[in-house]
Amino acid sequence: FIADAARARGILTIGVGDGGNEIGCGVIGEAARDIQPYGRRCQCPCQGGIITLTETDILVMASVSNWGAYGIAAAIAGRSSANPRAGTSIARAPTAWIARG
């Protein structure tokens, strides 16, 4: 589990969820198990529920997890010197961030 290993090493982890089964939703596990119809007991043979156990340092919940991730990317791009207003395209922004360390 990459998120668990990163947290053990002190690396910031961010999860983006929409239904409780995504990485990071473990931080709200009990509440999600109570709210989600199959949170405590799923329909598969394990009967263990669909809520993940994996926690992250930050959890962003969204109605659609991809949209939550887009929001994070937009916020980072907006605060970065590698943003469209500074003359660097969003497509090249990750490369610029990596180059800066």
Secondary structure, DSSP 8 states (H G I E B T S, - for coil): -HHHHHHHTT---EEEESSS-STBBGGGHHHHHHHSTTSSS-SSTT---S----B-SEEEE-SSHHHHHHHHHHHHHHHSSSSGGGT--GGGHHHHHHHH-
